[in-house]
Amino acid sequence: MDAQLRFAIIGCGRIAERHAIELLKHGQLYAVCDIIPEKADLLAQRTGAKAYYNLADLLAKEKANGIISICTPNGIHAEQSIQCMQAGHHVLCEKPMALSSADARKMIETADKTGQQLFVVKQNRFNPPVAFVKQLLDENKMGTIISFQLNCFWNRPPAYYQHGWQGTNNLDGGTLFTQFSHFIDLLYWFLGDVNSASGIRSNYLHQGLIEFEDTGVAFLKMSNGAIGTVHYTINSHQSNMEGSLALFGEKGTVKIGGQYLNELEYFSVEGMEKPVLPKGNASNQYGFYKGSMSNHDKVYEMLVKAIKDPSFSFITTGETLKTIEIIEKIYAGSPLQ
C-alpha cells in the first residue's frame, strides 16, 4: 500500500465495494459518500473511512490532491466528475463516463483546464483473450478485417429495475450504456470508429419497467470498411448467456466468447496455433444478477502507474469519448418501436 495516495468513493452501491477492495491495496480510503446515509455509513464502517452524505460537503471539508472514484448512477457521472476535478481531485469514473458526447467533452475540457487526470473504467480490456486478440490486430496477424459479429445476450429480471435509478432515460440512459458499453468500447478498440449505423430497438419483456429497449440489432459500417452487426438483449432466460465478438479477416478468424468475453472459443489464424491463455478473473457478483469480468484490480494498478507517471500509457479520454459517440450513432439510427 502507498500511504501517499488518498482515495474517496462517491456512491456506495454494489460496485463501490469492488472499488474499495482494490483501492485499499494502493492507498488510504479517507472518505465515502452517498445520499442514502445508511449506505455511506455501512461502507465507512467496513473500510474505516469517513462518511459523507452529499458531495459538496465532502469537497468543502476534505483537502484536494486525492483520487475520487465515481460510482453513482450514469446520469450524474459528468456533473460529479467535473465538480471533483474543479476541486483539485483526480477522477476515476465508472462506465459510462456520461450519457451524451456533449457532457463527455465537458469532462475532458475540465480535465485539461484543471490539470487533473480523468480515467474511465474499461475493465474488459484486461480479459486474457481480449488482450491477446488486440495484440493480433496490432501486429496485423489477421490482415484486413472484413466483417464482425458482436453478441450481448444477458438477463436482467424485473427485480433489477424495481428499486432505483435503473431503467430511466435520465439516470440509466439505455441498455447499451448500462449493460453493454464495455462491448462497444472493445469494438472501437479493435476496429476503430463507426462510419454509419442503422437498426431497430424494442421493449418486449420489460414494459412498465424501463423507458428504453430491452433488445436491439444494429448494422454497422466501420471507418476502416469492415461491416457487422451488434445484437443485444437483456432477455436471456434466467441467466446471462453470452458475450461474444467474432472477427473475420483476410488471414484469420477468431471468436472471443463465453458469458463475458472471457474465452477464446474459435481460433484459425494463418501460421499460428491456438494459444493456451491464462484464466481470467470471475464476473462481478451482484446477488440475483451478474456483471462483466471483475478486472478492477488491473484498473487500479494502471491508474496508480498513470498518477505517478503522467506519461504512462493508459486508456485515454479520447477513447472513452468514442464509446459514447458510437452508442449515440446506434441509437440515432435505430428507432425505438
N, C-alpha and C positions, 0 to 999 in steps of 0.2 A: 504493500500500500504506500502511495505517495501522499504524505500528510499535507503537502503544499496544495494539493488540488481540492477545491471546495465545490461540492455539488448540492443542488436543490432539485426537487421534483415538484412540478405543478400538475395536479390531477392525480388522485390516489386510487384509481381503479385497478383492474386486474393487471394491465401491462406495467403499471408503476412498480409492482412487486418484482417483476423481472428486472427492471432498471435498477432497483435498489440493490438486488443481489449482486449485479455485475459492477456497478459503480463503486460499491464498497471495497472492491478488490484494488481500487486505484486511488482512493482518497476518502475524504470525510463527507458524509451526508449531513449538512448542517441544518437544512430546513425542508419541510414538505408542506404542500398547500392544497386545500380542496374546499370548495364552497359548502360541502357537506361535512360539518365538523367531525362526525364520528369516523369518517374515512381518514381524514388527516390525523386524528388522534391515534387511530389504530396503527397506521404506518409509522407514526412518530414513536410510538411505544415499542414497536418491533426493531427500530433502527437507531434509537437514541437521538433522533433529530428533533428540532423544534417545530411545532405545528402552527401553521397559519391558516386563516380561513378566507383570505382574499389576497390577490396578487399585489395590489397596491400597497398593502400593509407590509408584505414581505420585502418588496423592493425599497420601501422607505426605511426599514429598520435594519436590513442586512447590507453589509458593505459590498461593493462591486468586486470584479475580478473573480467571479465564480463561473460555474458551468451549470446552466439550468436546463433540465430535461422536461420538455413539454409533452405531457401525456393526457391532455384534455380532449374533448370532442373536436372532430375535424374542423368544424366551422369557426373555432376561435384560435386555431393554431397561429394564424398570421398575426392577429392583433396581439396575442400574448408574446409571441416571439419578438415582435417589434418593440414592445414595451420593455422586455428584458434586455435586449441589445442596447436600447437607448439609456438604460440604467447602468450599463457598463458590464454586462454579463455575456459570455459566450452562450450559444444555444444549440442543444441537440433536440430536434423536433421529430416526434413520431410521424409516420406516414398517415395521410398525405400532408405535404407541407402546407397546402392551402386548398380551397375549393374553387379557386379561379386563378388563371395565369396572372391577372392584374394584381391580385393580392400577393402571389408568389414573387412577382417582380418588386413589389414594395418591400418585402422581406429582404431580398437581395440588395436593393438600394440602401436599406438601413444598415446592413452589414458593411457595405462599402463605406458609408458615411461615418459610422461609429468606429470602424476598425475592429469590430468584434467578429468572431468566426461563427458561421452558421452551418450546421450539419443536419442532414435528414436521414432517418433510419432506413436503410435498404438492406435488410439482413439476408435476403435470399441470394444476394451476390456471393455469399460465402458458402453456399451449399457446394460440396465437393464436385458433383457432376456439372454444376453451373460454371464454376471456376475453370474446370477442365475444358468445357466446350468453348468458353470465352478465349482461352489460350489457343485452341484450334483455329478459331476465327482470326485472331490477331496474327497468327503465323500463316494464314491463308492455306491451311491444310485441306479445306473443303472446296477451294476455288470459289467462284461466284455463287452466292446463294440465290436460288431461283424462286423458291416458294417456302412457305411455312404454315404450320397449324398450331395455334395456341388454344389449349382447352383448360377451363377452370370450372370444375364440377364439384361444388361444395354443398353443405347443408347448413341452413340457418332456420331453426324452428320458430314458431310463433313466440315462444317464451323469450327468445333473444330480443325481441322488439317491444315487449310489453312494459318495460320499466326503465325508460331512459331516453337518450337522445337518438339512439339508432333508429333509422327508418325515416328521419325527417330530411327534407331538402336542405334546410339552412344549417344543420349541425352535422349530419351524416354525409349528404351530398350524392349518394348513389352507390350501387354495388361495385362499380369499378374503382371508386375512391376508397371505400372501406375494406372490402374483401380482396380486391384484385389489383390494387395499384402496384404491388410488388411485381406482378406478372407483366404489366405494361412497362415497368422500369427495365426488366430484363429484355423485353422485345427491343426497346431503344438501345440498350447497352450492346446487344448482339448485332443489330441490323441498322441502327441509325434512325433518322426521323421518318415520320409518316407523311407521305405526299397527299393522299386522299383517303377518305373513309366514308363508307355508307353501310347501312344495315337496318336492323329492326330490333325493337325492345318491347317487352310486355310484362305485365304483372299477372301471373297465373294463380299462384297459391298463397299470396300474401296480401290479398285485398283487405283494406281497412287497417293494415299494419304498417305498410310502408308507402311513401309518396313517390316511388320511382319503380323501376323494373326489378323483377327477380330473375329474369332471363334475357339474354341478348345474343345476337350474332352480328358481327361486323366484318366487312370485307375491306381489306386494306391494301394499298399500294405504297410501298416504301420509296423513299427518295432514291435508293440505290437500284430500283427497278423490281425488287422482289415483290411477289404478291402472296396473300394468305388470308386466313380467317382467324377471328377471335370468337370462340364460342364459350359463353359463361353462364352459370346458373347457380342459385343457392337452393335448388330443388332436388338435389341428390337425396334419395330416400334414406332417412335416418342418420347418415353419417357422410363425411367428406369422401368423395370417390377418387378424384384425380386432379392433379395439377400437372400439365404436360406441355412441352414445346418441342415440336418436330421441325427439323431444318433439312431442306433438300438442296444440295449443292452440286456443282459440276463434278466434283471428285469425292463426294461422300454424302451419306445420310445419317443423321443422329436423331434420337428422341430421348429427351430428359422427361421422366415420368414419375410414377409414384403418386402419393396423395399431395405432396408438397414440393414437386420438382426436386426430389431427393434421390432418384435412381436413374442410372444410365440404362434405359430399357432397350434401346436399339443402337447399334454402332456398326457402320460399314464405311470405312474411310480408306481411300487408296493408299496402299503401302503401310497400313497400321493394323495392329492387333487391338482388340477391345481391352482397355486397361482395367486393372483392379483398383478401384478408388477407395479411399478411407470412408468409413461410415460417418455420416453427418450427425448433428445433434437431433434430439427429438423435437416434435412440434410443440408449440406453446399450448398448454392445457388451461382451459377456462371453465372447468366444470362440465356442463352439458354440451359444450361445443369445443372445437379445436381451431387454432390459427396456424400461421406459417411456421417454418422451421425456426427454432429458438437459437438464433445466432447473435444475440445481443452481447455475448462475451466478445465476439470478434469486433462488433461495432465499437465497443468501449476501448478495446485495445488500439484500434485505428484512431479513434478520437483522441486518446491521450497522446499518441505519437504526433498527431497533427497540431494539438495545442502546444506541445513543447517545441515543435519544429514546423512552422507555417509552410515550409517548402515541401513537406511530406505530401505525397500524392494520395489524396483521399477522394471520396465522392464529391464532385463539385456542385455548387448551387445551380450552375447552368444545366447539368444533367438532371437534377431533381425538378427543375422547372419544366423540362421536356415531358416528364411523366404527366404533369397537369395539362400541358398543351395537347398532348395526344389524346387524353381522356376527353377533353373538350371537343376535339375533332370527331371522335367517335360518337359522342352524344349529339353533336350538331348534325351529323349525318345519319343518325339512327332515331327516327321519330318514335316516341312512346305511343304504343297502340293498345 
